[in-house]
């Protein structure tokens, strides 16, 4: 389940300090937050497990 505005190419991300998945859309050199999402099968720590195994990459985001 995603925000209604979400579409192909948007990112589902979780911040290391976060507790929910978020959908971001890249707009030139910035990202805009579209909202929270739910993806079955990755809501109970599976994302961190995949990252630790090298199957997902880390990206650093900063706020303006």
PDB file with one MODEL, atoms N, CA, C and O in Angstrom:
MODEL        1
ATOM      1  N   UNK A   1       0.855  -1.165   0.000  1.00  0.00           N
ATOM      2  CA  UNK A   1       0.000   0.000   0.000  1.00  0.00           C
ATOM      3  C   UNK A   1       0.901   1.228   0.000  1.00  0.00           C
ATOM      4  O   UNK A   1       1.854   1.314   0.774  1.00  0.00           O
ATOM      5  N   UNK A   2       0.594   2.148  -0.853  1.00  0.00           N
ATOM      6  CA  UNK A   2       1.395   3.358  -0.997  1.00  0.00           C
ATOM      7  C   UNK A   2       0.469   4.574  -1.090  1.00  0.00           C
ATOM      8  O   UNK A   2      -0.740   4.431  -1.269  1.00  0.00           O
ATOM      9  N   UNK A   3       1.049   5.763  -0.967  1.00  0.00           N
ATOM     10  CA  UNK A   3       0.240   6.958  -1.202  1.00  0.00           C
ATOM     11  C   UNK A   3      -0.307   6.934  -2.634  1.00  0.00           C
ATOM     12  O   UNK A   3       0.339   6.388  -3.528  1.00  0.00           O
ATOM     13  N   UNK A   4      -1.457   7.505  -2.857  1.00  0.00           N
ATOM     14  CA  UNK A   4      -2.087   7.510  -4.171  1.00  0.00           C
ATOM     15  C   UNK A   4      -1.190   8.159  -5.229  1.00  0.00           C
ATOM     16  O   UNK A   4      -1.238   7.769  -6.396  1.00  0.00           O
ATOM     17  N   UNK A   5      -0.380   9.132  -4.843  1.00  0.00           N
ATOM     18  CA  UNK A   5       0.481   9.836  -5.786  1.00  0.00           C
ATOM     19  C   UNK A   5       1.723   9.040  -6.180  1.00  0.00           C
ATOM     20  O   UNK A   5       2.405   9.411  -7.136  1.00  0.00           O
ATOM     21  N   UNK A   6       2.033   7.956  -5.469  1.00  0.00           N
ATOM     22  CA  UNK A   6       3.250   7.184  -5.744  1.00  0.00           C
ATOM     23  C   UNK A   6       3.175   6.534  -7.118  1.00  0.00           C
ATOM     24  O   UNK A   6       2.104   6.160  -7.597  1.00  0.00           O
ATOM     25  N   UNK A   7       4.352   6.410  -7.741  1.00  0.00           N
ATOM     26  CA  UNK A   7       4.392   5.819  -9.067  1.00  0.00           C
ATOM     27  C   UNK A   7       5.724   5.160  -9.362  1.00  0.00           C
ATOM     28  O   UNK A   7       6.613   5.110  -8.513  1.00  0.00           O
ATOM     29  N   UNK A   8       5.845   4.661 -10.564  1.00  0.00           N
ATOM     30  CA  UNK A   8       7.052   4.002 -11.023  1.00  0.00           C
ATOM     31  C   UNK A   8       8.248   4.942 -10.897  1.00  0.00           C
ATOM     32  O   UNK A   8       8.187   6.090 -11.338  1.00  0.00           O
ATOM     33  N   UNK A   9       9.322   4.462 -10.303  1.00  0.00           N
ATOM     34  CA  UNK A   9      10.522   5.268 -10.127  1.00  0.00           C
ATOM     35  C   UNK A   9      10.646   5.917  -8.767  1.00  0.00           C
ATOM     36  O   UNK A   9      11.726   6.386  -8.409  1.00  0.00           O
ATOM     37  N   UNK A  10       9.567   5.959  -7.997  1.00  0.00           N
ATOM     38  CA  UNK A  10       9.646   6.486  -6.633  1.00  0.00           C
ATOM     39  C   UNK A  10      10.405   5.487  -5.755  1.00  0.00           C
ATOM     40  O   UNK A  10      10.493   4.303  -6.082  1.00  0.00           O
ATOM     41  N   UNK A  11      10.941   5.966  -4.657  1.00  0.00           N
ATOM     42  CA  UNK A  11      11.729   5.127  -3.755  1.00  0.00           C
ATOM     43  C   UNK A  11      10.965   4.808  -2.483  1.00  0.00           C
ATOM     44  O   UNK A  11      10.319   5.680  -1.902  1.00  0.00           O
ATOM     45  N   UNK A  12      11.042   3.558  -2.054  1.00  0.00           N
ATOM     46  CA  UNK A  12      10.558   3.173  -0.729  1.00  0.00           C
ATOM     47  C   UNK A  12      11.792   3.099   0.153  1.00  0.00           C
ATOM     48  O   UNK A  12      12.698   2.310  -0.114  1.00  0.00           O
ATOM     49  N   UNK A  13      11.840   3.913   1.202  1.00  0.00           N
ATOM     50  CA  UNK A  13      13.030   4.003   2.050  1.00  0.00           C
ATOM     51  C   UNK A  13      12.647   3.856   3.516  1.00  0.00           C
ATOM     52  O   UNK A  13      11.507   4.093   3.914  1.00  0.00           O
ATOM     53  N   UNK A  14      13.631   3.460   4.293  1.00  0.00           N
ATOM     54  CA  UNK A  14      13.480   3.494   5.748  1.00  0.00           C
ATOM     55  C   UNK A  14      14.744   4.131   6.302  1.00  0.00           C
ATOM     56  O   UNK A  14      15.857   3.745   5.942  1.00  0.00           O
ATOM     57  N   UNK A  15      14.566   5.095   7.168  1.00  0.00           N
ATOM     58  CA  UNK A  15      15.703   5.734   7.800  1.00  0.00           C
ATOM     59  C   UNK A  15      16.135   4.881   8.989  1.00  0.00           C
ATOM     60  O   UNK A  15      15.299   4.260   9.645  1.00  0.00           O
ATOM     61  N   UNK A  16      17.434   4.849   9.268  1.00  0.00           N
ATOM     62  CA  UNK A  16      17.936   4.013  10.356  1.00  0.00           C
ATOM     63  C   UNK A  16      17.259   4.328  11.685  1.00  0.00           C
ATOM     64  O   UNK A  16      17.107   3.443  12.526  1.00  0.00           O
ATOM     65  N   UNK A  17      16.857   5.563  11.880  1.00  0.00           N
ATOM     66  CA  UNK A  17      16.178   5.919  13.132  1.00  0.00           C
ATOM     67  C   UNK A  17      14.657   5.816  13.007  1.00  0.00           C
ATOM     68  O   UNK A  17      13.933   6.091  13.963  1.00  0.00           O
ATOM     69  N   UNK A  18      14.180   5.421  11.830  1.00  0.00           N
ATOM     70  CA  UNK A  18      12.744   5.393  11.587  1.00  0.00           C
ATOM     71  C   UNK A  18      12.088   4.070  11.932  1.00  0.00           C
ATOM     72  O   UNK A  18      12.757   3.065  12.177  1.00  0.00           O
ATOM     73  N   UNK A  19      10.761   4.093  11.945  1.00  0.00           N
ATOM     74  CA  UNK A  19       9.990   2.894  12.264  1.00  0.00           C
ATOM     75  C   UNK A  19       9.006   2.537  11.154  1.00  0.00           C
ATOM     76  O   UNK A  19       8.331   1.511  11.237  1.00  0.00           O
ATOM     77  N   UNK A  20       8.916   3.370  10.115  1.00  0.00           N
ATOM     78  CA  UNK A  20       7.997   3.105   9.005  1.00  0.00           C
ATOM     79  C   UNK A  20       8.720   3.312   7.676  1.00  0.00           C
ATOM     80  O   UNK A  20       9.699   4.054   7.590  1.00  0.00           O
ATOM     81  N   UNK A  21       8.213   2.636   6.640  1.00  0.00           N
ATOM     82  CA  UNK A  21       8.709   2.864   5.287  1.00  0.00           C
ATOM     83  C   UNK A  21       8.096   4.143   4.749  1.00  0.00           C
ATOM     84  O   UNK A  21       6.932   4.440   5.016  1.00  0.00           O
ATOM     85  N   UNK A  22       8.873   4.896   3.997  1.00  0.00           N
ATOM     86  CA  UNK A  22       8.414   6.144   3.403  1.00  0.00           C
ATOM     87  C   UNK A  22       8.618   6.085   1.898  1.00  0.00           C
ATOM     88  O   UNK A  22       9.516   5.396   1.414  1.00  0.00           O
ATOM     89  N   UNK A  23       7.792   6.804   1.165  1.00  0.00           N
ATOM     90  CA  UNK A  23       7.940   6.905  -0.287  1.00  0.00           C
ATOM     91  C   UNK A  23       8.484   8.294  -0.601  1.00  0.00           C
ATOM     92  O   UNK A  23       7.919   9.308  -0.192  1.00  0.00           O
ATOM     93  N   UNK A  24       9.601   8.317  -1.342  1.00  0.00           N
ATOM     94  CA  UNK A  24      10.226   9.571  -1.760  1.00  0.00           C
ATOM     95  C   UNK A  24      10.227   9.646  -3.279  1.00  0.00           C
ATOM     96  O   UNK A  24      10.326   8.626  -3.961  1.00  0.00           O
ATOM     97  N   UNK A  25      10.117  10.857  -3.800  1.00  0.00           N
ATOM     98  CA  UNK A  25      10.217  11.091  -5.236  1.00  0.00           C
ATOM     99  C   UNK A  25      11.352  12.067  -5.487  1.00  0.00           C
ATOM    100  O   UNK A  25      11.418  13.129  -4.867  1.00  0.00           O
ATOM    101  N   UNK A  26      12.245  11.704  -6.400  1.00  0.00           N
ATOM    102  CA  UNK A  26      13.359  12.576  -6.745  1.00  0.00           C
ATOM    103  C   UNK A  26      12.873  13.692  -7.663  1.00  0.00           C
ATOM    104  O   UNK A  26      12.214  13.441  -8.672  1.00  0.00           O
ATOM    105  N   UNK A  27      13.207  14.922  -7.299  1.00  0.00           N
ATOM    106  CA  UNK A  27      12.905  16.105  -8.099  1.00  0.00           C
ATOM    107  C   UNK A  27      14.201  16.871  -8.287  1.00  0.00           C
ATOM    108  O   UNK A  27      14.622  17.627  -7.411  1.00  0.00           O
ATOM    109  N   UNK A  28      14.825  16.672  -9.428  1.00  0.00           N
ATOM    110  CA  UNK A  28      16.153  17.223  -9.740  1.00  0.00           C
ATOM    111  C   UNK A  28      17.161  16.739  -8.717  1.00  0.00           C
ATOM    112  O   UNK A  28      17.464  15.546  -8.677  1.00  0.00           O
ATOM    113  N   UNK A  29      17.692  17.629  -7.887  1.00  0.00           N
ATOM    114  CA  UNK A  29      18.720  17.235  -6.916  1.00  0.00           C
ATOM    115  C   UNK A  29      18.145  17.039  -5.513  1.00  0.00           C
ATOM    116  O   UNK A  29      18.898  16.866  -4.555  1.00  0.00           O
ATOM    117  N   UNK A  30      16.818  17.064  -5.388  1.00  0.00           N
ATOM    118  CA  UNK A  30      16.165  16.916  -4.088  1.00  0.00           C
ATOM    119  C   UNK A  30      15.151  15.782  -4.133  1.00  0.00           C
ATOM    120  O   UNK A  30      14.871  15.223  -5.193  1.00  0.00           O
ATOM    121  N   UNK A  31      14.612  15.455  -2.983  1.00  0.00           N
ATOM    122  CA  UNK A  31      13.549  14.464  -2.867  1.00  0.00           C
ATOM    123  C   UNK A  31      12.369  15.097  -2.154  1.00  0.00           C
ATOM    124  O   UNK A  31      12.542  15.967  -1.301  1.00  0.00           O
ATOM    125  N   UNK A  32      11.184  14.663  -2.500  1.00  0.00           N
ATOM    126  CA  UNK A  32       9.990  15.097  -1.789  1.00  0.00           C
ATOM    127  C   UNK A  32       9.332  13.872  -1.163  1.00  0.00           C
ATOM    128  O   UNK A  32       9.304  12.798  -1.764  1.00  0.00           O
ATOM    129  N   UNK A  33       8.812  14.037   0.029  1.00  0.00           N
ATOM    130  CA  UNK A  33       8.159  12.959   0.756  1.00  0.00           C
ATOM    131  C   UNK A  33       6.717  12.848   0.307  1.00  0.00           C
ATOM    132  O   UNK A  33       5.957  13.812   0.392  1.00  0.00           O
ATOM    133  N   UNK A  34       6.337  11.659  -0.174  1.00  0.00           N
ATOM    134  CA  UNK A  34       4.958  11.432  -0.605  1.00  0.00           C
ATOM    135  C   UNK A  34       4.099  10.857   0.504  1.00  0.00           C
ATOM    136  O   UNK A  34       2.884  11.051   0.511  1.00  0.00           O
ATOM    137  N   UNK A  35       4.726  10.140   1.457  1.00  0.00           N
ATOM    138  CA  UNK A  35       3.983   9.581   2.569  1.00  0.00           C
ATOM    139  C   UNK A  35       4.512   8.227   2.996  1.00  0.00           C
ATOM    140  O   UNK A  35       5.558   7.778   2.527  1.00  0.00           O
ATOM    141  N   UNK A  36       3.779   7.580   3.891  1.00  0.00           N
ATOM    142  CA  UNK A  36       4.152   6.267   4.405  1.00  0.00           C
ATOM    143  C   UNK A  36       3.668   5.183   3.454  1.00  0.00           C
ATOM    144  O   UNK A  36       2.752   5.400   2.661  1.00  0.00           O
ATOM    145  N   UNK A  37       4.300   4.002   3.544  1.00  0.00           N
ATOM    146  CA  UNK A  37       3.836   2.874   2.751  1.00  0.00           C
ATOM    147  C   UNK A  37       3.975   1.579   3.542  1.00  0.00           C
ATOM    148  O   UNK A  37       4.640   1.525   4.576  1.00  0.00           O
ATOM    149  N   UNK A  38       3.337   0.555   3.031  1.00  0.00           N
ATOM    150  CA  UNK A  38       3.416  -0.786   3.608  1.00  0.00           C
ATOM    151  C   UNK A  38       3.770  -1.737   2.481  1.00  0.00           C
ATOM    152  O   UNK A  38       3.107  -1.754   1.444  1.00  0.00           O
ATOM    153  N   UNK A  39       4.823  -2.537   2.685  1.00  0.00           N
ATOM    154  CA  UNK A  39       5.213  -3.557   1.717  1.00  0.00           C
ATOM    155  C   UNK A  39       5.287  -4.873   2.464  1.00  0.00           C
ATOM    156  O   UNK A  39       6.146  -5.067   3.325  1.00  0.00           O
ATOM    157  N   UNK A  40       4.382  -5.770   2.129  1.00  0.00           N
ATOM    158  CA  UNK A  40       4.314  -7.062   2.814  1.00  0.00           C
ATOM    159  C   UNK A  40       5.644  -7.801   2.663  1.00  0.00           C
ATOM    160  O   UNK A  40       6.196  -7.893   1.567  1.00  0.00           O
ATOM    161  N   UNK A  41       6.141  -8.322   3.770  1.00  0.00           N
ATOM    162  CA  UNK A  41       7.369  -9.106   3.752  1.00  0.00           C
ATOM    163  C   UNK A  41       8.619  -8.348   4.157  1.00  0.00           C
ATOM    164  O   UNK A  41       9.686  -8.947   4.291  1.00  0.00           O
ATOM    165  N   UNK A  42       8.508  -7.037   4.356  1.00  0.00           N
ATOM    166  CA  UNK A  42       9.697  -6.287   4.792  1.00  0.00           C
ATOM    167  C   UNK A  42       9.393  -5.351   5.960  1.00  0.00           C
ATOM    168  O   UNK A  42      10.105  -4.369   6.165  1.00  0.00           O
ATOM    169  N   UNK A  43       8.363  -5.642   6.710  1.00  0.00           N
ATOM    170  CA  UNK A  43       7.953  -4.722   7.770  1.00  0.00           C
ATOM    171  C   UNK A  43       8.465  -5.113   9.155  1.00  0.00           C
ATOM    172  O   UNK A  43       8.220  -4.393  10.124  1.00  0.00           O
ATOM    173  N   UNK A  44       9.163  -6.227   9.265  1.00  0.00           N
ATOM    174  CA  UNK A  44       9.610  -6.693  10.577  1.00  0.00           C
ATOM    175  C   UNK A  44      11.127  -6.852  10.640  1.00  0.00           C
ATOM    176  O   UNK A  44      11.629  -7.848  11.160  1.00  0.00           O
ATOM    177  N   UNK A  45      11.855  -5.869  10.109  1.00  0.00           N
ATOM    178  CA  UNK A  45      13.308  -5.903  10.179  1.00  0.00           C
ATOM    179  C   UNK A  45      13.997  -6.549   8.995  1.00  0.00           C
ATOM    180  O   UNK A  45      15.227  -6.593   8.951  1.00  0.00           O
ATOM    181  N   UNK A  46      13.236  -7.054   8.031  1.00  0.00           N
ATOM    182  CA  UNK A  46      13.852  -7.705   6.880  1.00  0.00           C
ATOM    183  C   UNK A  46      14.712  -6.747   6.057  1.00  0.00           C
ATOM    184  O   UNK A  46      15.679  -7.173   5.426  1.00  0.00           O
ATOM    185  N   UNK A  47      14.369  -5.462   6.060  1.00  0.00           N
ATOM    186  CA  UNK A  47      15.159  -4.479   5.312  1.00  0.00           C
ATOM    187  C   UNK A  47      16.568  -4.385   5.896  1.00  0.00           C
ATOM    188  O   UNK A  47      17.546  -4.356   5.149  1.00  0.00           O
ATOM    189  N   UNK A  48      16.676  -4.337   7.204  1.00  0.00           N
ATOM    190  CA  UNK A  48      17.994  -4.257   7.847  1.00  0.00           C
ATOM    191  C   UNK A  48      18.782  -5.527   7.584  1.00  0.00           C
ATOM    192  O   UNK A  48      19.986  -5.465   7.334  1.00  0.00           O
ATOM    193  N   UNK A  49      18.121  -6.683   7.636  1.00  0.00           N
ATOM    194  CA  UNK A  49      18.797  -7.947   7.330  1.00  0.00           C
ATOM    195  C   UNK A  49      19.352  -7.923   5.907  1.00  0.00           C
ATOM    196  O   UNK A  49      20.497  -8.317   5.684  1.00  0.00           O
ATOM    197  N   UNK A  50      18.557  -7.469   4.950  1.00  0.00           N
ATOM    198  CA  UNK A  50      18.997  -7.401   3.550  1.00  0.00           C
ATOM    199  C   UNK A  50      20.156  -6.422   3.389  1.00  0.00           C
ATOM    200  O   UNK A  50      21.087  -6.683   2.627  1.00  0.00           O
ATOM    201  N   UNK A  51      20.104  -5.298   4.100  1.00  0.00           N
ATOM    202  CA  UNK A  51      21.190  -4.311   4.035  1.00  0.00           C
ATOM    203  C   UNK A  51      22.477  -4.907   4.602  1.00  0.00           C
ATOM    204  O   UNK A  51      23.547  -4.749   4.015  1.00  0.00           O
ATOM    205  N   UNK A  52      22.375  -5.589   5.736  1.00  0.00           N
ATOM    206  CA  UNK A  52      23.555  -6.203   6.349  1.00  0.00           C
ATOM    207  C   UNK A  52      24.168  -7.274   5.446  1.00  0.00           C
ATOM    208  O   UNK A  52      25.379  -7.495   5.480  1.00  0.00           O
ATOM    209  N   UNK A  53      23.341  -7.936   4.644  1.00  0.00           N
ATOM    210  CA  UNK A  53      23.821  -8.966   3.721  1.00  0.00           C
ATOM    211  C   UNK A  53      24.322  -8.379   2.404  1.00  0.00           C
ATOM    212  O   UNK A  53      24.790  -9.123   1.542  1.00  0.00           O
ATOM    213  N   UNK A  54      24.233  -7.061   2.231  1.00  0.00           N
ATOM    214  CA  UNK A  54      24.719  -6.404   1.024  1.00  0.00           C
ATOM    215  C   UNK A  54      23.742  -6.423  -0.138  1.00  0.00           C
ATOM    216  O   UNK A  54      24.126  -6.108  -1.264  1.00  0.00           O
ATOM    217  N   UNK A  55      22.483  -6.786   0.109  1.00  0.00           N
ATOM    218  CA  UNK A  55      21.486  -6.837  -0.962  1.00  0.00           C
ATOM    219  C   UNK A  55      20.794  -5.494  -1.184  1.00  0.00           C
ATOM    220  O   UNK A  55      20.104  -5.314  -2.188  1.00  0.00           O
ATOM    221  N   UNK A  56      20.968  -4.561  -0.269  1.00  0.00           N
ATOM    222  CA  UNK A  56      20.414  -3.212  -0.400  1.00  0.00           C
ATOM    223  C   UNK A  56      21.523  -2.209  -0.147  1.00  0.00           C
ATOM    224  O   UNK A  56      22.474  -2.493   0.581  1.00  0.00           O
ATOM    225  N   UNK A  57      21.401  -1.051  -0.744  1.00  0.00           N
ATOM    226  CA  UNK A  57      22.437  -0.035  -0.554  1.00  0.00           C
ATOM    227  C   UNK A  57      21.957   1.081   0.359  1.00  0.00           C
ATOM    228  O   UNK A  57      20.761   1.340   0.492  1.00  0.00           O
ATOM    229  N   UNK A  58      22.913   1.722   0.973  1.00  0.00           N
ATOM    230  CA  UNK A  58      22.660   2.830   1.891  1.00  0.00           C
ATOM    231  C   UNK A  58      22.838   4.131   1.134  1.00  0.00           C
ATOM    232  O   UNK A  58      23.751   4.259   0.319  1.00  0.00           O
ATOM    233  N   UNK A  59      21.972   5.097   1.396  1.00  0.00           N
ATOM    234  CA  UNK A  59      22.101   6.429   0.814  1.00  0.00           C
ATOM    235  C   UNK A  59      21.906   7.440   1.929  1.00  0.00           C
ATOM    236  O   UNK A  59      21.096   7.225   2.831  1.00  0.00           O
ATOM    237  N   UNK A  60      22.634   8.524   1.873  1.00  0.00           N
ATOM    238  CA  UNK A  60      22.533   9.568   2.892  1.00  0.00           C
ATOM    239  C   UNK A  60      21.632  10.685   2.385  1.00  0.00           C
ATOM    240  O   UNK A  60      21.840  11.211   1.291  1.00  0.00           O
ATOM    241  N   UNK A  61      20.635  11.045   3.180  1.00  0.00           N
ATOM    242  CA  UNK A  61      19.721  12.134   2.867  1.00  0.00           C
ATOM    243  C   UNK A  61      19.938  13.241   3.887  1.00  0.00           C
ATOM    244  O   UNK A  61      20.169  12.966   5.065  1.00  0.00           O
ATOM    245  N   UNK A  62      19.867  14.469   3.449  1.00  0.00           N
ATOM    246  CA  UNK A  62      19.954  15.615   4.355  1.00  0.00           C
ATOM    247  C   UNK A  62      18.737  16.483   4.139  1.00  0.00           C
ATOM    248  O   UNK A  62      18.170  16.508   3.047  1.00  0.00           O
ATOM    249  N   UNK A  63      18.332  17.196   5.176  1.00  0.00           N
ATOM    250  CA  UNK A  63      17.180  18.084   5.050  1.00  0.00           C
ATOM    251  C   UNK A  63      17.663  19.502   4.789  1.00  0.00           C
ATOM    252  O   UNK A  63      18.791  19.866   5.121  1.00  0.00           O
ATOM    253  N   UNK A  64      16.796  20.278   4.195  1.00  0.00           N
ATOM    254  CA  UNK A  64      17.133  21.675   3.885  1.00  0.00           C
ATOM    255  C   UNK A  64      16.728  22.569   5.024  1.00  0.00           C
ATOM    256  O   UNK A  64      16.926  23.782   4.958  1.00  0.00           O
TER     257      UNK A  64
ENDMDL
END
